[in-house]
Amino acid sequence: MHRKILVVEDNNDLARLLQLHLTDQSWKVDLAFEGDAGYKKAATENYDLILLDIMLPGMDGLEILKQLRHKNIYTPVLMLTSKSSEIDRILGLEFGADDYVTKPFSIRELIARIKAIFRRIDTLKTGFPDNRDVVLTFGDLTIDPEKRRVLVENRSIDLTAKEYDLLYHFAKHPGRVFNRSQLLDKVWGYGHDGYEHTVNSNINRLRAKIEKNPAQPEVILTVWGVGYKFNDT
């Protein structure tokens, strides 16, 4: 399968180096060297992955990611961050990034993370061949996987990419308890040790959007001392 990747990176030498190595993997690679051009390409063309630097001239990477998710464009995004910018990595995950690498990074690590993202995408597409497009209904909650749409009492709910992925993961496994590390691995992918609080904040926001009373949740339940589960009763 020929993958198409967009690299948005203002360092010309690094962008060209990435293009060289990613092309060696038989992936087609487009380049953008500033934020506005990168956003235009990401919003109007079809890509399998976006490598997105945070510090860019014009629109920065976090704003690009935020705007893409706001427009319901769910192309996987791998953020390129500086070693000292932990807050940017956290915000990237909060806004719906699929993974990140910190500069300086090895090409081998980057390619491994890209392949891991592609494997997760393929698993989502093929792992449930008989029912992956089936609309899921739980009381007043409806999840339409094909449209990535969520309704509560027939009212459309605006979720971020990761909020939707988290809810859909729970809904596919009603009653099963997941700890935060498992959710990070399944929804965000490997390499996010130490960011368990990201799970908590996404669950809190998700509850605020889908629960009748977020303080007394009925859909996503806390299993004290263990983790969380989707209510199967």
Backbone as numpy.savetxt, mean C-alpha at the origin, in Angstrom:
# Nx Ny Nz CAx CAy CAz Cx Cy Cz
6.06 -12.25 -17.75 5.21 -11.06 -17.75 6.09 -9.82 -17.75
5.84 -8.88 -18.65 6.63 -7.66 -18.74 6.02 -6.60 -17.82
6.78 -6.23 -16.81 6.34 -5.22 -15.86 6.78 -3.84 -16.34
5.98 -2.84 -15.98 6.30 -1.46 -16.34 6.45 -0.64 -15.05
7.60 -0.01 -14.89 7.93 0.69 -13.65 8.21 2.16 -13.97
7.71 3.04 -13.12 8.02 4.47 -13.19 8.98 4.82 -12.06
10.11 5.42 -12.40 11.07 5.90 -11.41 10.99 7.42 -11.37
10.63 7.97 -10.20 10.57 9.42 -10.01 11.70 9.79 -9.06
12.79 10.31 -9.61 14.02 10.56 -8.86 14.75 11.74 -9.50
15.06 12.77 -8.70 15.66 13.97 -9.27 17.18 13.85 -9.47
17.81 12.85 -8.86 19.24 12.62 -9.08 19.39 11.86 -10.39
19.87 12.56 -11.41 19.92 11.98 -12.75 20.76 10.72 -12.80
21.92 10.73 -12.13 22.81 9.57 -12.16 22.15 8.36 -11.51
21.50 8.58 -10.36 20.83 7.48 -9.67 19.67 6.95 -10.50
18.90 7.86 -11.09 17.75 7.45 -11.90 18.21 6.59 -13.08
19.28 7.01 -13.74 19.79 6.25 -14.88 20.34 4.90 -14.42
21.00 4.86 -13.26 21.51 3.60 -12.74 20.37 2.63 -12.43
19.31 3.16 -11.81 18.14 2.32 -11.53 17.52 1.81 -12.83
17.41 2.67 -13.80 16.85 2.26 -15.08 17.67 1.12 -15.69
19.00 1.22 -15.60 19.88 0.20 -16.16 19.66 -1.16 -15.49
19.65 -1.16 -14.15 19.53 -2.43 -13.42 18.12 -3.01 -13.52
17.11 -2.17 -13.50 15.74 -2.68 -13.59 15.45 -3.21 -14.99
16.02 -2.57 -16.00 15.87 -3.07 -17.36 16.52 -4.43 -17.52
17.61 -4.66 -16.77 18.27 -5.97 -16.80 17.35 -7.09 -16.29
16.31 -6.71 -15.53 15.34 -7.68 -15.04 14.19 -7.89 -16.03
14.34 -7.32 -17.21 13.31 -7.39 -18.27 12.08 -6.56 -17.92
12.28 -5.53 -17.09 11.20 -4.60 -16.78 11.35 -3.35 -17.63
10.25 -2.81 -18.10 10.27 -1.54 -18.84 10.27 -0.40 -17.83
11.13 0.58 -18.03 11.32 1.63 -17.04 11.17 3.01 -17.68
10.28 3.83 -17.12 10.15 5.23 -17.48 10.76 6.08 -16.37
11.26 7.24 -16.72 11.89 8.13 -15.74 11.17 9.47 -15.70
11.14 10.05 -14.50 10.71 11.44 -14.31 11.67 12.04 -13.29
12.09 13.29 -13.53 13.14 13.88 -12.71 12.64 14.98 -11.79
11.35 15.25 -11.80 10.77 16.21 -10.86 9.32 15.83 -10.57
8.80 16.37 -9.48 7.54 15.89 -8.95 6.34 16.05 -9.85
6.19 17.20 -10.47 4.99 17.43 -11.28 4.94 16.50 -12.48
6.10 16.30 -13.13 6.14 15.38 -14.27 5.88 13.95 -13.82
6.44 13.59 -12.65 6.22 12.25 -12.12 4.76 12.01 -11.80
4.12 13.00 -11.19 2.70 12.85 -10.86 1.86 12.71 -12.12
2.17 13.50 -13.15 1.40 13.44 -14.40 1.50 12.06 -15.03
2.72 11.50 -15.07 2.90 10.16 -15.63 2.14 9.13 -14.80
2.31 9.21 -13.46 1.69 8.22 -12.56 0.16 8.26 -12.65
-0.39 9.46 -12.85 -1.84 9.62 -12.85 -2.48 9.32 -14.19
-1.70 9.31 -15.27 -2.30 9.16 -16.59 -1.86 7.90 -17.34
-0.80 7.24 -16.87 -0.32 6.03 -17.54 -0.42 4.84 -16.60
-0.41 3.65 -17.17 -0.54 2.42 -16.38 0.84 1.85 -16.05
1.10 1.73 -14.75 2.37 1.16 -14.28 2.08 0.02 -13.30
3.02 -0.91 -13.23 2.92 -1.99 -12.25 3.54 -1.59 -10.92
4.40 -0.57 -10.93 5.07 -0.10 -9.71 5.62 1.29 -9.94
5.63 2.09 -8.88 6.26 3.41 -8.92 7.35 3.46 -7.85
8.58 3.76 -8.26 9.66 4.06 -7.32 9.66 5.56 -7.14
9.41 6.01 -5.91 9.11 7.42 -5.68 10.03 8.01 -4.62
10.91 8.92 -5.05 11.75 9.65 -4.11 10.88 10.65 -3.34
11.24 10.90 -2.09 10.45 11.84 -1.30 10.86 13.28 -1.59
12.16 13.56 -1.60 12.64 14.92 -1.83 12.76 15.17 -3.32
11.80 15.93 -3.86 11.76 16.21 -5.29 11.51 17.70 -5.53
12.03 18.25 -6.61 11.63 19.61 -6.98 10.17 19.61 -7.43
9.47 20.69 -7.13 8.05 20.73 -7.43 7.28 19.94 -6.38
6.32 19.15 -6.79 5.53 18.33 -5.88 6.43 17.27 -5.25
6.43 17.17 -3.91 7.29 16.17 -3.29 6.63 14.79 -3.32
7.42 13.77 -2.98 6.95 12.40 -3.11 5.74 12.09 -2.26
5.71 12.60 -1.04 4.57 12.32 -0.16 3.29 12.94 -0.72
3.40 14.12 -1.29 2.22 14.77 -1.87 1.76 14.01 -3.12
2.71 13.53 -3.91 2.34 12.71 -5.08 1.57 11.48 -4.63
2.12 10.78 -3.63 1.46 9.58 -3.11 0.06 9.92 -2.59
-0.05 10.98 -1.83 -1.33 11.38 -1.25 -2.35 11.67 -2.35
-1.93 12.39 -3.38 -2.85 12.75 -4.47 -3.26 11.52 -5.28
-2.33 10.60 -5.52 -2.67 9.39 -6.25 -3.72 8.58 -5.51
-3.51 8.38 -4.21 -4.48 7.61 -3.44 -5.82 8.33 -3.35
-5.78 9.66 -3.29 -7.03 10.44 -3.25 -7.81 10.25 -4.55
-7.10 10.03 -5.66 -7.76 9.82 -6.96 -8.06 8.33 -7.19
-7.92 7.53 -6.12 -8.19 6.08 -6.21 -7.29 5.39 -7.22
-6.05 5.85 -7.31 -5.04 5.18 -8.12 -4.19 4.36 -7.16
-4.27 3.04 -7.28 -3.67 2.15 -6.28 -2.43 1.43 -6.80
-1.76 2.01 -7.78 -0.50 1.45 -8.24 0.45 1.29 -7.05
1.07 0.11 -6.89 2.02 -0.05 -5.78 3.13 1.00 -5.83
3.48 1.51 -4.67 4.51 2.55 -4.55 5.58 2.10 -3.58
6.83 2.16 -4.02 7.98 1.91 -3.16 8.70 3.23 -2.98
8.74 3.73 -1.74 9.32 5.04 -1.45 10.84 4.93 -1.30
11.55 5.95 -1.80 12.99 6.09 -1.60 13.19 7.21 -0.59
13.72 6.88 0.60 13.82 7.85 1.68 15.25 7.98 2.16
15.53 9.09 2.82 16.86 9.28 3.42 16.91 8.55 4.76
18.11 8.23 5.20 18.28 7.43 6.41 17.74 8.15 7.64
17.77 9.49 7.62 17.40 10.26 8.82 15.93 10.64 8.87
15.15 10.29 7.83 13.77 10.81 7.75 12.76 9.75 8.16
12.80 9.32 9.43 11.85 8.31 9.90 10.42 8.79 9.76
10.18 10.07 10.03 8.81 10.59 9.95 8.28 10.47 8.54
9.16 10.64 7.52 8.71 10.49 6.13 8.34 9.05 5.83
9.11 8.11 6.38 8.79 6.70 6.15 7.45 6.36 6.79
7.23 6.88 8.00 5.96 6.63 8.68 4.80 7.22 7.88
4.96 8.48 7.45 3.90 9.13 6.68 3.66 8.41 5.36
4.73 7.92 4.74 4.56 7.18 3.50 3.70 5.95 3.69
3.96 5.20 4.77 3.15 4.03 5.06 1.72 4.43 5.38
1.56 5.53 6.12 0.22 6.00 6.48 -0.58 6.40 5.23
0.09 7.02 4.25 -0.59 7.49 3.05 -0.85 6.37 2.05
-0.27 5.19 2.27 -0.56 4.07 1.39 0.60 3.55 0.58
1.85 3.88 0.99 3.00 3.28 0.31 3.05 1.79 0.62
3.56 1.01 -0.32 3.64 -0.43 -0.14 4.94 -0.86 0.53
5.98 -0.08 0.37 7.27 -0.41 0.97 8.17 0.80 0.84
9.36 0.73 1.42 10.34 1.80 1.28 11.73 1.21 1.39
12.70 1.91 0.83 14.11 1.62 1.07 14.78 2.93 1.45
15.79 2.84 2.30 16.50 4.04 2.74 17.81 4.18 1.99
18.10 5.40 1.57 19.36 5.70 0.88 20.50 5.81 1.91
21.69 5.31 1.57 22.03 4.55 0.36 21.54 3.11 0.48
21.08 2.53 -0.60 20.59 1.16 -0.58 21.34 0.35 -1.64
21.33 -0.96 -1.46 21.94 -1.83 -2.46 20.92 -2.15 -3.54
21.40 -2.26 -4.76 20.52 -2.62 -5.87 19.89 -3.98 -5.63
20.66 -4.90 -5.03 20.14 -6.24 -4.76 18.95 -6.16 -3.81
19.05 -5.33 -2.75 17.93 -5.20 -1.81 16.73 -4.59 -2.50
16.96 -3.56 -3.31 15.86 -2.90 -4.00 15.12 -3.89 -4.91
15.85 -4.65 -5.68 15.23 -5.61 -6.59 14.47 -6.68 -5.81
15.03 -7.12 -4.67 14.34 -8.10 -3.84 13.01 -7.55 -3.34
12.99 -6.29 -2.93 11.75 -5.69 -2.44 10.73 -5.51 -3.57
11.22 -5.14 -4.75 10.32 -5.01 -5.89 9.69 -6.36 -6.23
10.51 -7.40 -6.25 9.98 -8.74 -6.55 8.98 -9.19 -5.50
9.23 -8.82 -4.23 8.29 -9.18 -3.16 6.94 -8.50 -3.38
6.96 -7.24 -3.81 5.71 -6.53 -4.10 4.97 -7.21 -5.25
5.70 -7.56 -6.31 5.07 -8.23 -7.44 4.48 -9.58 -7.04
5.18 -10.29 -6.15 4.64 -11.58 -5.69 3.34 -11.38 -4.94
3.28 -10.36 -4.09 2.05 -10.09 -3.35 0.91 -9.73 -4.30
1.21 -8.95 -5.32 0.20 -8.59 -6.31 -0.33 -9.83 -7.01
0.59 -10.71 -7.43 0.18 -11.93 -8.13 -0.64 -12.84 -7.23
-0.27 -12.88 -5.94 -1.02 -13.71 -5.00 -2.45 -13.19 -4.84
-2.60 -11.87 -4.75 -3.93 -11.29 -4.63 -4.78 -11.58 -5.86
-4.13 -11.61 -7.03 -4.86 -11.83 -8.27 -5.23 -13.29 -8.47
-4.37 -14.19 -8.01 -4.57 -15.60 -8.33 -4.83 -16.48 -7.11
-4.62 -15.93 -5.91 -4.74 -16.77 -4.73 -6.16 -17.19 -4.42
-7.14 -16.46 -4.91 -8.55 -16.78 -4.66 -9.29 -16.74 -6.01
-8.95 -17.66 -6.91 -9.47 -17.58 -8.27 -10.98 -17.73 -8.37
-11.58 -18.41 -7.42 -13.02 -18.67 -7.54 -13.89 -17.55 -7.00
-13.30 -16.71 -6.12 -14.18 -15.73 -5.48 -13.53 -14.38 -5.27
-12.43 -14.09 -5.97 -11.72 -12.85 -5.69 -12.54 -11.61 -6.06
-13.51 -11.76 -6.99 -14.33 -10.62 -7.38 -15.72 -10.66 -6.76
-15.94 -11.61 -5.87 -17.25 -11.74 -5.24 -17.44 -10.62 -4.21
-18.57 -9.97 -4.25 -18.89 -8.94 -3.27 -19.11 -9.59 -1.90
-18.46 -9.06 -0.88 -18.57 -9.58 0.47 -19.53 -8.72 1.26
-20.46 -9.35 1.98 -21.44 -8.62 2.77 -21.45 -9.16 4.19
-21.32 -8.25 5.15 -21.37 -8.58 6.57 -22.29 -7.57 7.25
-23.54 -7.94 7.44 -24.50 -7.01 8.02 -24.65 -5.79 7.14
-24.38 -4.59 7.69 -24.50 -3.34 6.94 -23.25 -3.02 6.14
-22.22 -3.87 6.26 -20.94 -3.61 5.58 -20.86 -4.42 4.28
-20.52 -3.73 3.19 -20.35 -4.37 1.88 -18.98 -4.02 1.33
-18.26 -5.05 0.83 -16.94 -4.85 0.24 -16.98 -5.38 -1.19
-16.70 -4.52 -2.15 -16.67 -4.89 -3.56 -15.22 -4.92 -4.02
-14.58 -6.11 -4.07 -13.15 -6.19 -4.40 -12.82 -5.69 -5.80
-13.70 -5.94 -6.76 -13.41 -5.54 -8.13 -13.29 -4.03 -8.24
-14.15 -3.29 -7.53 -14.13 -1.83 -7.58 -13.37 -1.21 -6.42
-12.87 -2.07 -5.50 -12.21 -1.60 -4.27 -13.13 -0.57 -3.58
-14.38 -0.94 -3.45 -15.38 -0.04 -2.90 -15.95 -0.63 -1.63
-16.18 0.22 -0.62 -16.74 -0.21 0.65 -17.98 0.64 0.94
-19.05 -0.05 1.32 -20.29 0.62 1.67 -20.68 0.26 3.10
-21.21 1.23 3.83 -21.83 1.00 5.13 -23.22 1.58 5.07
-24.21 0.72 5.23 -25.61 1.12 5.10 -25.83 1.81 3.75
-25.25 1.22 2.68 -25.35 1.71 1.31 -24.71 3.09 1.11
-23.90 3.49 2.07 -23.17 4.77 1.94 -21.70 4.46 1.65
-21.18 5.07 0.58 -19.81 4.82 0.17 -18.84 5.40 1.20
-17.83 4.60 1.56 -16.84 5.00 2.56 -15.51 5.25 1.87
-14.92 6.40 2.15 -13.65 6.79 1.54 -12.50 6.23 2.37
-11.82 5.21 1.84 -10.71 4.58 2.55 -9.40 4.83 1.79
-8.31 4.91 2.53 -7.00 4.93 1.88 -6.71 3.53 1.33
-5.67 3.42 0.51 -5.31 2.12 -0.07 -5.03 1.09 1.01
-4.28 1.48 2.02 -3.91 0.51 3.05 -5.09 0.22 3.98
-5.95 1.19 4.25 -7.15 0.93 5.04 -8.02 -0.11 4.33
-8.16 0.04 3.01 -8.95 -0.94 2.25 -8.26 -2.31 2.30
-6.95 -2.35 2.03 -6.24 -3.63 2.02 -6.35 -4.33 3.38
-6.28 -3.55 4.44 -6.38 -4.11 5.79 -7.77 -4.69 6.03
-8.80 -3.93 5.68 -10.17 -4.40 5.85 -10.42 -5.65 5.02
-9.97 -5.65 3.77 -10.20 -6.80 2.89 -9.48 -8.04 3.40
-8.28 -7.85 3.94 -7.54 -8.98 4.50 -8.30 -9.58 5.68
-8.80 -8.73 6.57 -9.61 -9.23 7.68 -10.85 -9.96 7.17
-11.54 -9.34 6.20 -12.81 -9.90 5.73 -12.63 -11.25 5.05
-11.47 -11.49 4.45 -11.21 -12.78 3.82 -10.94 -13.88 4.84
-10.66 -13.47 6.10 -10.34 -14.45 7.14 -11.15 -14.16 8.41
-12.48 -14.17 8.32 -13.31 -13.84 9.49 -13.03 -14.80 10.64
-12.87 -14.22 11.83 -12.65 -15.02 13.03 -11.20 -15.33 13.30
-10.32 -15.18 12.32 -8.91 -15.48 12.52 -8.22 -14.30 13.19
-7.43 -14.58 14.20 -6.73 -13.53 14.95 -5.36 -13.28 14.33
-5.05 -12.02 14.08 -3.74 -11.63 13.55 -3.07 -10.69 14.54
-1.79 -10.93 14.81 -1.06 -9.94 15.60 -0.54 -8.86 14.67
0.04 -7.80 15.22 0.44 -6.66 14.41 1.56 -7.02 13.43
2.48 -7.86 13.86 3.57 -8.26 12.97 3.04 -9.02 11.77
2.06 -9.89 11.98 1.46 -10.63 10.88 0.75 -9.70 9.91
0.05 -8.70 10.44 -0.65 -7.76 9.57 0.34 -6.91 8.78
1.44 -6.50 9.41 2.47 -5.77 8.68 3.00 -6.60 7.53
3.25 -7.87 7.79 3.80 -8.74 6.76 2.81 -8.97 5.63
1.55 -9.22 5.97 0.55 -9.56 4.96 0.06 -8.35 4.17
-0.07 -7.20 4.83 -0.66 -6.03 4.18 0.39 -5.05 3.69
1.44 -4.84 4.48 2.49 -3.89 4.10 3.70 -4.58 3.46
3.91 -5.85 3.77 5.07 -6.55 3.26 6.19 -6.58 4.27
7.23 -7.36 3.96 8.31 -7.53 4.92 9.11 -6.24 5.07
9.94 -6.19 6.12 10.86 -5.08 6.28 10.33 -3.91 7.07
9.23 -4.09 7.81 8.65 -2.98 8.56 8.72 -3.21 10.06
9.72 -3.95 10.52 9.89 -4.17 11.95 10.01 -2.82 12.66
9.31 -2.69 13.78 9.36 -1.44 14.54 8.25 -0.48 14.17
7.42 -0.82 13.18 6.35 0.08 12.75 4.97 -0.49 13.08
4.92 -1.30 14.15 3.65 -1.90 14.53 2.58 -0.85 14.84
3.02 0.33 15.30 2.05 1.39 15.60 1.30 1.83 14.35
1.87 1.59 13.16 1.18 1.91 11.92 -0.10 1.09 11.80
-0.04 -0.17 12.23 -1.23 -1.03 12.22 -2.30 -0.43 13.14
-1.90 -0.05 14.34 -2.85 0.52 15.30 -3.55 1.76 14.73
-2.77 2.67 14.15 -3.36 3.91 13.66 -4.30 3.65 12.49
-3.94 2.70 11.61 -4.83 2.37 10.49 -6.11 1.71 10.97
-6.01 0.84 11.96 -7.21 0.20 12.51 -8.09 1.23 13.19
-7.49 2.16 13.92 -8.28 3.21 14.58 -9.02 4.06 13.55
-8.35 4.44 12.47 -9.01 5.24 11.43 -10.07 4.42 10.71
-9.79 3.15 10.49 -10.76 2.28 9.82 -12.01 2.13 10.68
-11.83 1.93 11.96 -12.99 1.84 12.85 -13.80 3.12 12.85
-13.11 4.26 12.81 -13.82 5.54 12.81 -14.71 5.69 11.58
-14.36 4.99 10.50 -15.10 5.12 9.25 -16.20 4.08 9.09
-16.02 2.87 9.67 -16.98 1.79 9.38 -17.79 1.35 10.58
-17.35 1.69 11.79 -18.06 1.24 12.99 -19.15 2.23 13.38
-20.26 1.72 13.89 -21.30 2.60 14.42 -20.79 3.37 15.62
-20.06 2.69 16.49 -19.44 3.32 17.66 -17.99 2.84 17.73
-17.04 3.63 17.23 -15.63 3.20 17.20 -15.09 2.82 18.58
-15.68 3.38 19.64 -15.21 3.04 20.99 -15.66 1.64 21.40
-16.70 1.13 20.74 -17.18 -0.23 21.00 -17.34 -0.95 19.66
-16.23 -1.31 19.04 -16.27 -1.87 17.68 -17.01 -3.19 17.62
-17.70 -3.39 16.51 -18.44 -4.62 16.27 -17.92 -5.39 15.06
-17.06 -4.75 14.25 -16.56 -5.39 13.03 -15.14 -5.89 13.24
-14.23 -4.99 13.55 -12.84 -5.36 13.81 -12.62 -5.35 15.32
-12.44 -6.53 15.87 -12.39 -6.69 17.32 -10.95 -6.82 17.81
-10.70 -6.27 19.00 -9.40 -6.44 19.65 -9.42 -7.71 20.48
-8.41 -8.54 20.27 -8.22 -9.73 21.11 -7.05 -9.39 22.04
-7.37 -9.03 23.26 -6.39 -8.45 24.16 -5.20 -9.36 24.37
-4.02 -8.77 24.24 -2.79 -9.50 24.42 -2.35 -10.30 23.21
-3.19 -10.29 22.15 -2.86 -11.08 20.96 -2.85 -10.21 19.71
-3.99 -9.61 19.37 -4.06 -8.82 18.15 -5.47 -8.42 17.81
-5.88 -8.65 16.56 -7.18 -8.22 16.08 -7.79 -9.31 15.22
-9.14 -9.27 15.13 -9.83 -10.21 14.24 -11.08 -9.55 13.68
-11.56 -10.09 12.56 -12.82 -9.68 11.96 -13.93 -10.49 12.59
-14.97 -9.81 13.06 -16.05 -10.48 13.78 -16.75 -11.51 12.89
-16.79 -12.76 13.34 -17.41 -13.83 12.55 -18.73 -14.29 13.15
-19.29 -13.53 14.09 -20.55 -13.95 14.70 -21.73 -13.27 14.04
